């Protein structure tokens, strides 16, 4: 699973009346260019054949009135990477992109990045050893290997201290299509908890089997 960073960019311009934009520095106009520049980091500067990169802006706040160009703007979002070296590179590119675009338009940009999780990596030998434990709990046909995902987990920090094995227990409502069912953080997201016993059995099997 991906590392997760949260970031914010504060764009500082110069407030003026909306009828006379040439007398100010519009942080909203600057932010639109920064937004495009951040996506160019993904599309043109990241080696995506090595590992995926996602940069998402989830929030933009600026202004108090329709006819006033504001002084400041805050844009904030999340960064997802599946390679630790790429994570550091993306951080630097975000800072450079935001600051130089702002500078080119007479504004300034302050970038803050807060690392929430690292890349979650499963230790192959441990996975191989414990797969039979999962298969006993769920049935062999119900245990599948998943592709990497840009979701993130603070479980990743355990992997820096000891061998790690992270797995998911399905909770999709019965009869739903995985391709169309509601995803996390959407209004219709719903977990069917009727088979949580499978998860309990899986964890118990892992503990008992590992200790043998």
N, C-alpha and C positions, 0 to 999 in steps of 0.2 A: 504494500500500500504506500501511497505517496507521503512525502513530508508535507507539512502544512505550516505556512507562514501567513500571518495577517499583517497588512501594511496600510499605512495612510500617507497621503501626500497633501500637504498644505500649500496651496498656491496663493501667493500674496501679490496683488496688483495695486491698482489705484482707483478709488471710487470716483464716479462721476455720474452726471445725469445721462439717462439712456438716450436722450436726443443728441448728445454730443460725445460719442464714444472716443473721438480722437483726443479728447482732453484727459482721458484716463487710460488705465491698462486693465483690460477685461480678463479676470481670472477664469471666467467660464470659457471664453475662447481659447485660452491657454490650456485649460483642462481637456477640451475636446481634442487638441493636438497631442497631448500627453497620452490620452486614452488610445489613440491610434498608434502612437509610438510604442506603447506597451505591447500591443498585439503584434507589432513587427518584430519584437524580441522573440515571440513564439514562432511566427511565420517565416522569418528570414535570418534569425541569428542563433537559433537553437538547433542542435543536431538531433532531430526527432527520430531518426533511425536508431539512435542510442537509447533514448528514453523519452517519454512524453513530458511536456511542460504545459501547464495551464496558468494563465494570469486572468483573474476575474475581478472586475470592479463591481461591488455590490451596493455601494452607497455613494451618492454625491449630494453635498449640502452647500448651498450658497444663496445669498440674497434675501431681502425682506420685502421687496416691492417691485412691481412690474416695470417701472420706469427708472430704476436705479441700477447702474452697474456696480456690483459690490466690490469691496476691498479684498475680501478673502474667500477662498473656497476650500472645502475639505473633500477629498475623494478617498475611499477606502475599499479594500478588497482582500483577496486571498491568492496565495501562490501555491501551486502543487507541482512537485518534481519527484521523480523516481530514481534520481541519481544524486548522491550527496555533493559531488563536485559541481554538477550542474546547478544545484540549489544555490551555492555560493556565487557562481557566475551570474545567475539570474538576478540575485540581489544587487550586484554591482551594476548590472545593465539597467535595472530599474532606476537606481539613483542617478546614473549618468543621463539616461533618457529624459527623466523628469526635470533635472536641473538645467540641462542644456536647452531643452525646448523652452522652458520658462525664461531663461536668459536671453534667448533669441527674440523673445517678444517683450522684453523689458520688465519681466516679472521675476520672482524668485520662487523656488519650490523646496520645501523641507520634507524629506522622506524618512519615515520611521518604519522599521520592520521588526516584528515580534515573532520569533520562531515558537510555534505551538507543539509540533511533533517532528520527529525524524522520519526517515524512510523505514517502514515496517518490513523487515526481512526475515523470512523463515529459514532456519538452519536445516539444510537438506537431509542430513543424517538423522536428525531428530524427527523430522516429518515422516521419513521412511519407516522409522521404528514405531511411530505412534498411529499410523494410518489404520492398522488392524483394530485398534481400540475404537476408532470412529466407526469403522465398518460394522463392528459388533453392535453398536448403539443404533445406527440408522439403516443398516443393510448396505451391502457393498455397492449396489446400483445407485444408491442415494448419496454416495460420497464422490464428489467431483472436484477436479482441480480447476481453479478459476484463473483467468488472465489477471495481469496486474490491474490495479484500479487506482483512480485518482482520489478516492476517499482516503481518509487519514485516521490514525489511531495513536493515542499517547502510549499504548502498549509498546510502541517502538523503543522506548527508553529501556525496557527490560532487556532488549536485544544487545544493548551495550554492556550489560553486566553478566549475561549467561546465554546459552543456546536458547532460541526462541521458536515457538510454534503457535501461530495465530490462525484460527479458523472461524468461519461464520456458521451460525445455525439459522436455517431458513425460517422466515415467518410470514411468507406471502400467503394471503387467503387462498384456500383450496379452490381450484378451478380457474384461477386467474392466469393470464398469459404474462410471463416475465418481461416481455417486450413492451407491454402496454400498461402494466400495473403501476400505480403511483409510486414515485421515488421518494427518498428521504427529503425532508424540508419542503414538501409540497402540501397543499391543503387537504388532499384526499389520502395521504399516507396512512396506512393501517397495518397493524401487526396482528396476525392470527396466533394467539398464544395457546391454542389447544394442544400443540405438540412440544411444549417446552420440556416435557419429560425426556425427549430425545437429547436435548442439550445437557440435562442433568446426568443421564446415563453416559454420555460422551465424556464429560469431565470426570466422573467416577472411574470409568474404564481407564482413562489416561493416568490418573493417580495410581490406581492399583497395578496396572500393567507396567508403568515406568519403574515402580519400586521392586519389581520382581528381579 
